[in-house]
């Protein structure tokens, strides 16, 4: 939803809310997809050691 031409904040909020209500519901995230804190963390490489 493009609200660039609307200057008033409250008016913009109203437009966005109505658009959000009209929009089709988003699909649930797949069970195998990790997000944010659940993702595997990459360990920091120790300084001074070469990988290759």
VOVEXKOL-878238 format. One record per atom (N, C-alpha, C): residue number from 0; residue in one letter; atom name; x, y, z. Coordinates in pm, whole numbers, plus 50000, padded with zeros to 5 digits. Layout:
N
<site><num>NUM</num><residuo>A</residuo><atomo>CA</atomo><x>X</x><y>Y</y><z>Z</z></site>
...
END
This chain:
52
<site><num>0</num><residuo>X</residuo><atomo>N</atomo><x>50085</x><y>49882</y><z>50000</z></site>
<site><num>0</num><residuo>X</residuo><atomo>CA</atomo><x>50000</x><y>50000</y><z>50000</z></site>
<site><num>0</num><residuo>X</residuo><atomo>C</atomo><x>50089</x><y>50123</y><z>50000</z></site>
<site><num>1</num><residuo>X</residuo><atomo>N</atomo><x>50072</x><y>50207</y><z>49901</z></site>
<site><num>1</num><residuo>X</residuo><atomo>CA</atomo><x>50153</x><y>50327</y><z>49888</z></site>
<site><num>1</num><residuo>X</residuo><atomo>C</atomo><x>50081</x><y>50445</y><z>49951</z></site>
<site><num>2</num><residuo>X</residuo><atomo>N</atomo><x>50141</x><y>50503</y><z>50056</z></site>
<site><num>2</num><residuo>X</residuo><atomo>CA</atomo><x>50079</x><y>50618</y><z>50123</z></site>
<site><num>2</num><residuo>X</residuo><atomo>C</atomo><x>50172</x><y>50739</y><z>50119</z></site>
<site><num>3</num><residuo>X</residuo><atomo>N</atomo><x>50255</x><y>50746</y><z>50015</z></site>
<site><num>3</num><residuo>X</residuo><atomo>CA</atomo><x>50351</x><y>50857</y><z>50006</z></site>
<site><num>3</num><residuo>X</residuo><atomo>C</atomo><x>50283</x><y>50992</y><z>49991</z></site>
<site><num>4</num><residuo>X</residuo><atomo>N</atomo><x>50170</x><y>50994</y><z>49920</z></site>
<site><num>4</num><residuo>X</residuo><atomo>CA</atomo><x>50103</x><y>51121</y><z>49894</z></site>
<site><num>4</num><residuo>X</residuo><atomo>C</atomo><x>50018</x><y>51170</y><z>50012</z></site>
<site><num>5</num><residuo>X</residuo><atomo>N</atomo><x>49997</x><y>51086</y><z>50115</z></site>
<site><num>5</num><residuo>X</residuo><atomo>CA</atomo><x>49920</x><y>51127</y><z>50233</z></site>
<site><num>5</num><residuo>X</residuo><atomo>C</atomo><x>50016</x><y>51183</y><z>50336</z></site>
<site><num>6</num><residuo>X</residuo><atomo>N</atomo><x>49993</x><y>51309</y><z>50374</z></site>
<site><num>6</num><residuo>X</residuo><atomo>CA</atomo><x>50086</x><y>51373</y><z>50466</z></site>
<site><num>6</num><residuo>X</residuo><atomo>C</atomo><x>50051</x><y>51354</y><z>50613</z></site>
<site><num>7</num><residuo>X</residuo><atomo>N</atomo><x>49922</x><y>51345</y><z>50645</z></site>
<site><num>7</num><residuo>X</residuo><atomo>CA</atomo><x>49880</x><y>51336</y><z>50784</z></site>
<site><num>7</num><residuo>X</residuo><atomo>C</atomo><x>49900</x><y>51194</y><z>50837</z></site>
<site><num>8</num><residuo>X</residuo><atomo>N</atomo><x>49963</x><y>51184</y><z>50952</z></site>
<site><num>8</num><residuo>X</residuo><atomo>CA</atomo><x>49999</x><y>51054</y><z>51009</z></site>
<site><num>8</num><residuo>X</residuo><atomo>C</atomo><x>49876</x><y>50970</y><z>51041</z></site>
<site><num>9</num><residuo>X</residuo><atomo>N</atomo><x>49776</x><y>51030</y><z>51104</z></site>
<site><num>9</num><residuo>X</residuo><atomo>CA</atomo><x>49657</x><y>50954</y><z>51144</z></site>
<site><num>9</num><residuo>X</residuo><atomo>C</atomo><x>49582</x><y>50901</y><z>51022</z></site>
<site><num>10</num><residuo>X</residuo><atomo>N</atomo><x>49574</x><y>50983</y><z>50918</z></site>
<site><num>10</num><residuo>X</residuo><atomo>CA</atomo><x>49507</x><y>50943</y><z>50795</z></site>
<site><num>10</num><residuo>X</residuo><atomo>C</atomo><x>49580</x><y>50825</y><z>50731</z></site>
<site><num>11</num><residuo>X</residuo><atomo>N</atomo><x>49712</x><y>50834</y><z>50730</z></site>
<site><num>11</num><residuo>X</residuo><atomo>CA</atomo><x>49795</x><y>50727</y><z>50674</z></site>
<site><num>11</num><residuo>X</residuo><atomo>C</atomo><x>49772</x><y>50596</y><z>50749</z></site>
<site><num>12</num><residuo>X</residuo><atomo>N</atomo><x>49765</x><y>50606</y><z>50884</z></site>
<site><num>12</num><residuo>X</residuo><atomo>CA</atomo><x>49742</x><y>50488</y><z>50968</z></site>
<site><num>12</num><residuo>X</residuo><atomo>C</atomo><x>49609</x><y>50422</y><z>50934</z></site>
<site><num>13</num><residuo>X</residuo><atomo>N</atomo><x>49505</x><y>50505</y><z>50919</z></site>
<site><num>13</num><residuo>X</residuo><atomo>CA</atomo><x>49372</x><y>50454</y><z>50887</z></site>
<site><num>13</num><residuo>X</residuo><atomo>C</atomo><x>49374</x><y>50378</y><z>50755</z></site>
<site><num>14</num><residuo>X</residuo><atomo>N</atomo><x>49439</x><y>50438</y><z>50654</z></site>
<site><num>14</num><residuo>X</residuo><atomo>CA</atomo><x>49447</x><y>50374</y><z>50523</z></site>
<site><num>14</num><residuo>X</residuo><atomo>C</atomo><x>49519</x><y>50240</y><z>50530</z></site>
<site><num>15</num><residuo>X</residuo><atomo>N</atomo><x>49629</x><y>50239</y><z>50604</z></site>
<site><num>15</num><residuo>X</residuo><atomo>CA</atomo><x>49709</x><y>50116</y><z>50616</z></site>
<site><num>15</num><residuo>X</residuo><atomo>C</atomo><x>49632</x><y>50007</y><z>50688</z></site>
<site><num>16</num><residuo>X</residuo><atomo>N</atomo><x>49560</x><y>50045</y><z>50795</z></site>
<site><num>16</num><residuo>X</residuo><atomo>CA</atomo><x>49482</x><y>49947</y><z>50871</z></site>
<site><num>16</num><residuo>X</residuo><atomo>C</atomo><x>49372</x><y>49884</y><z>50787</z></site>
<site><num>17</num><residuo>X</residuo><atomo>N</atomo><x>49303</x><y>49969</y><z>50711</z></site>
<site><num>17</num><residuo>X</residuo><atomo>CA</atomo><x>49195</x><y>49915</y><z>50627</z></site>
<site><num>17</num><residuo>X</residuo><atomo>C</atomo><x>49252</x><y>49822</y><z>50520</z></site>
<site><num>18</num><residuo>X</residuo><atomo>N</atomo><x>49367</x><y>49860</y><z>50465</z></site>
<site><num>18</num><residuo>X</residuo><atomo>CA</atomo><x>49432</x><y>49776</y><z>50363</z></site>
<site><num>18</num><residuo>X</residuo><atomo>C</atomo><x>49473</x><y>49642</y><z>50422</z></site>
<site><num>19</num><residuo>X</residuo><atomo>N</atomo><x>49521</x><y>49646</y><z>50545</z></site>
<site><num>19</num><residuo>X</residuo><atomo>CA</atomo><x>49565</x><y>49524</y><z>50612</z></site>
<site><num>19</num><residuo>X</residuo><atomo>C</atomo><x>49446</x><y>49431</y><z>50637</z></site>
<site><num>20</num><residuo>X</residuo><atomo>N</atomo><x>49332</x><y>49491</y><z>50673</z></site>
<site><num>20</num><residuo>X</residuo><atomo>CA</atomo><x>49212</x><y>49410</y><z>50697</z></site>
<site><num>20</num><residuo>X</residuo><atomo>C</atomo><x>49160</x><y>49346</y><z>50568</z></site>
<site><num>21</num><residuo>X</residuo><atomo>N</atomo><x>49169</x><y>49420</y><z>50458</z></site>
<site><num>21</num><residuo>X</residuo><atomo>CA</atomo><x>49120</x><y>49371</y><z>50329</z></site>
<site><num>21</num><residuo>X</residuo><atomo>C</atomo><x>49211</x><y>49264</y><z>50271</z></site>
<site><num>22</num><residuo>X</residuo><atomo>N</atomo><x>49340</x><y>49271</y><z>50300</z></site>
<site><num>22</num><residuo>X</residuo><atomo>CA</atomo><x>49438</x><y>49179</y><z>50241</z></site>
<site><num>22</num><residuo>X</residuo><atomo>C</atomo><x>49411</x><y>49034</y><z>50283</z></site>
<site><num>23</num><residuo>X</residuo><atomo>N</atomo><x>49446</x><y>48942</y><z>50193</z></site>
<site><num>23</num><residuo>X</residuo><atomo>CA</atomo><x>49429</x><y>48800</y><z>50222</z></site>
<site><num>23</num><residuo>X</residuo><atomo>C</atomo><x>49524</x><y>48758</y><z>50333</z></site>
<site><num>24</num><residuo>X</residuo><atomo>N</atomo><x>49481</x><y>48667</y><z>50421</z></site>
<site><num>24</num><residuo>X</residuo><atomo>CA</atomo><x>49570</x><y>48626</y><z>50530</z></site>
<site><num>24</num><residuo>X</residuo><atomo>C</atomo><x>49695</x><y>48558</y><z>50479</z></site>
<site><num>25</num><residuo>X</residuo><atomo>N</atomo><x>49805</x><y>48587</y><z>50545</z></site>
<site><num>25</num><residuo>X</residuo><atomo>CA</atomo><x>49933</x><y>48529</y><z>50504</z></site>
<site><num>25</num><residuo>X</residuo><atomo>C</atomo><x>49939</x><y>48382</y><z>50544</z></site>
<site><num>26</num><residuo>X</residuo><atomo>N</atomo><x>50009</x><y>48304</y><z>50465</z></site>
<site><num>26</num><residuo>X</residuo><atomo>CA</atomo><x>50025</x><y>48161</y><z>50494</z></site>
<site><num>26</num><residuo>X</residuo><atomo>C</atomo><x>50118</x><y>48142</y><z>50613</z></site>
<site><num>27</num><residuo>X</residuo><atomo>N</atomo><x>50094</x><y>48036</y><z>50688</z></site>
<site><num>27</num><residuo>X</residuo><atomo>CA</atomo><x>50180</x><y>48006</y><z>50803</z></site>
<site><num>27</num><residuo>X</residuo><atomo>C</atomo><x>50319</x><y>47970</y><z>50752</z></site>
<site><num>28</num><residuo>X</residuo><atomo>N</atomo><x>50419</x><y>47999</y><z>50835</z></site>
<site><num>28</num><residuo>X</residuo><atomo>CA</atomo><x>50557</x><y>47965</y><z>50799</z></site>
<site><num>28</num><residuo>X</residuo><atomo>C</atomo><x>50575</x><y>47813</y><z>50803</z></site>
<site><num>29</num><residuo>X</residuo><atomo>N</atomo><x>50651</x><y>47761</y><z>50708</z></site>
<site><num>29</num><residuo>X</residuo><atomo>CA</atomo><x>50675</x><y>47617</y><z>50701</z></site>
<site><num>29</num><residuo>X</residuo><atomo>C</atomo><x>50744</x><y>47568</y><z>50828</z></site>
<site><num>30</num><residuo>X</residuo><atomo>N</atomo><x>50715</x><y>47444</y><z>50865</z></site>
<site><num>30</num><residuo>X</residuo><atomo>CA</atomo><x>50766</x><y>47392</y><z>50993</z></site>
<site><num>30</num><residuo>X</residuo><atomo>C</atomo><x>50919</x><y>47383</y><z>50998</z></site>
<site><num>31</num><residuo>X</residuo><atomo>N</atomo><x>50984</x><y>47365</y><z>50883</z></site>
<site><num>31</num><residuo>X</residuo><atomo>CA</atomo><x>51129</x><y>47348</y><z>50880</z></site>
<site><num>31</num><residuo>X</residuo><atomo>C</atomo><x>51207</x><y>47478</y><z>50875</z></site>
<site><num>32</num><residuo>X</residuo><atomo>N</atomo><x>51137</x><y>47591</y><z>50866</z></site>
<site><num>32</num><residuo>X</residuo><atomo>CA</atomo><x>51206</x><y>47719</y><z>50850</z></site>
<site><num>32</num><residuo>X</residuo><atomo>C</atomo><x>51227</x><y>47785</y><z>50986</z></site>
<site><num>33</num><residuo>X</residuo><atomo>N</atomo><x>51352</x><y>47800</y><z>51025</z></site>
<site><num>33</num><residuo>X</residuo><atomo>CA</atomo><x>51384</x><y>47866</y><z>51152</z></site>
<site><num>33</num><residuo>X</residuo><atomo>C</atomo><x>51384</x><y>48016</y><z>51131</z></site>
<site><num>34</num><residuo>X</residuo><atomo>N</atomo><x>51352</x><y>48090</y><z>51237</z></site>
<site><num>34</num><residuo>X</residuo><atomo>CA</atomo><x>51352</x><y>48235</y><z>51223</z></site>
<site><num>34</num><residuo>X</residuo><atomo>C</atomo><x>51419</x><y>48300</y><z>51344</z></site>
<site><num>35</num><residuo>X</residuo><atomo>N</atomo><x>51494</x><y>48405</y><z>51317</z></site>
<site><num>35</num><residuo>X</residuo><atomo>CA</atomo><x>51555</x><y>48485</y><z>51423</z></site>
<site><num>35</num><residuo>X</residuo><atomo>C</atomo><x>51644</x><y>48407</y><z>51517</z></site>
<site><num>36</num><residuo>X</residuo><atomo>N</atomo><x>51604</x><y>48406</y><z>51645</z></site>
<site><num>36</num><residuo>X</residuo><atomo>CA</atomo><x>51686</x><y>48343</y><z>51749</z></site>
<site><num>36</num><residuo>X</residuo><atomo>C</atomo><x>51693</x><y>48191</y><z>51735</z></site>
<site><num>37</num><residuo>X</residuo><atomo>N</atomo><x>51603</x><y>48133</y><z>51656</z></site>
<site><num>37</num><residuo>X</residuo><atomo>CA</atomo><x>51602</x><y>47989</y><z>51639</z></site>
<site><num>37</num><residuo>X</residuo><atomo>C</atomo><x>51702</x><y>47941</y><z>51534</z></site>
<site><num>38</num><residuo>X</residuo><atomo>N</atomo><x>51760</x><y>48035</y><z>51459</z></site>
<site><num>38</num><residuo>X</residuo><atomo>CA</atomo><x>51855</x><y>47998</y><z>51354</z></site>
<site><num>38</num><residuo>X</residuo><atomo>C</atomo><x>51986</x><y>47949</y><z>51414</z></site>
<site><num>39</num><residuo>X</residuo><atomo>N</atomo><x>52055</x><y>47864</y><z>51338</z></site>
<site><num>39</num><residuo>X</residuo><atomo>CA</atomo><x>52185</x><y>47815</y><z>51383</z></site>
<site><num>39</num><residuo>X</residuo><atomo>C</atomo><x>52284</x><y>47930</y><z>51378</z></site>
<site><num>40</num><residuo>X</residuo><atomo>N</atomo><x>52362</x><y>47945</y><z>51482</z></site>
<site><num>40</num><residuo>X</residuo><atomo>CA</atomo><x>52457</x><y>48055</y><z>51489</z></site>
<site><num>40</num><residuo>X</residuo><atomo>C</atomo><x>52590</x><y>48014</y><z>51429</z></site>
<site><num>41</num><residuo>X</residuo><atomo>N</atomo><x>52654</x><y>48109</y><z>51361</z></site>
<site><num>41</num><residuo>X</residuo><atomo>CA</atomo><x>52786</x><y>48085</y><z>51302</z></site>
<site><num>41</num><residuo>X</residuo><atomo>C</atomo><x>52888</x><y>48125</y><z>51407</z></site>
<site><num>42</num><residuo>X</residuo><atomo>N</atomo><x>52975</x><y>48031</y><z>51441</z></site>
<site><num>42</num><residuo>X</residuo><atomo>CA</atomo><x>53077</x><y>48061</y><z>51543</z></site>
<site><num>42</num><residuo>X</residuo><atomo>C</atomo><x>53180</x><y>48156</y><z>51487</z></site>
<site><num>43</num><residuo>X</residuo><atomo>N</atomo><x>53226</x><y>48247</y><z>51571</z></site>
<site><num>43</num><residuo>X</residuo><atomo>CA</atomo><x>53328</x><y>48341</y><z>51528</z></site>
<site><num>43</num><residuo>X</residuo><atomo>C</atomo><x>53461</x><y>48268</y><z>51511</z></site>
<site><num>44</num><residuo>X</residuo><atomo>N</atomo><x>53531</x><y>48303</y><z>51404</z></site>
<site><num>44</num><residuo>X</residuo><atomo>CA</atomo><x>53660</x><y>48242</y><z>51381</z></site>
<site><num>44</num><residuo>X</residuo><atomo>C</atomo><x>53761</x><y>48302</y><z>51479</z></site>
<site><num>45</num><residuo>X</residuo><atomo>N</atomo><x>53848</x><y>48217</y><z>51531</z></site>
<site><num>45</num><residuo>X</residuo><atomo>CA</atomo><x>53951</x><y>48264</y><z>51623</z></site>
<site><num>45</num><residuo>X</residuo><atomo>C</atomo><x>54051</x><y>48347</y><z>51543</z></site>
<site><num>46</num><residuo>X</residuo><atomo>N</atomo><x>54085</x><y>48462</y><z>51596</z></site>
<site><num>46</num><residuo>X</residuo><atomo>CA</atomo><x>54180</x><y>48548</y><z>51526</z></site>
<site><num>46</num><residuo>X</residuo><atomo>C</atomo><x>54317</x><y>48482</y><z>51519</z></site>
<site><num>47</num><residuo>X</residuo><atomo>N</atomo><x>54380</x><y>48494</y><z>51405</z></site>
<site><num>47</num><residuo>X</residuo><atomo>CA</atomo><x>54515</x><y>48438</y><z>51390</z></site>
<site><num>47</num><residuo>X</residuo><atomo>C</atomo><x>54516</x><y>48301</y><z>51327</z></site>
<site><num>48</num><residuo>X</residuo><atomo>N</atomo><x>54400</x><y>48239</y><z>51313</z></site>
<site><num>48</num><residuo>X</residuo><atomo>CA</atomo><x>54398</x><y>48106</y><z>51249</z></site>
<site><num>48</num><residuo>X</residuo><atomo>C</atomo><x>54344</x><y>48118</y><z>51109</z></site>
<site><num>49</num><residuo>X</residuo><atomo>N</atomo><x>54411</x><y>48055</y><z>51015</z></site>
<site><num>49</num><residuo>X</residuo><atomo>CA</atomo><x>54369</x><y>48060</y><z>50876</z></site>
<site><num>49</num><residuo>X</residuo><atomo>C</atomo><x>54271</x><y>47948</y><z>50849</z></site>
<site><num>50</num><residuo>X</residuo><atomo>N</atomo><x>54169</x><y>47976</y><z>50773</z></site>
<site><num>50</num><residuo>X</residuo><atomo>CA</atomo><x>54074</x><y>47872</y><z>50735</z></site>
<site><num>50</num><residuo>X</residuo><atomo>C</atomo><x>54127</x><y>47793</y><z>50615</z></site>
<site><num>51</num><residuo>X</residuo><atomo>N</atomo><x>54187</x><y>47864</y><z>50521</z></site>
<site><num>51</num><residuo>X</residuo><atomo>CA</atomo><x>54239</x><y>47797</y><z>50400</z></site>
<site><num>51</num><residuo>X</residuo><atomo>C</atomo><x>54380</x><y>47844</y><z>50372</z></site>
END
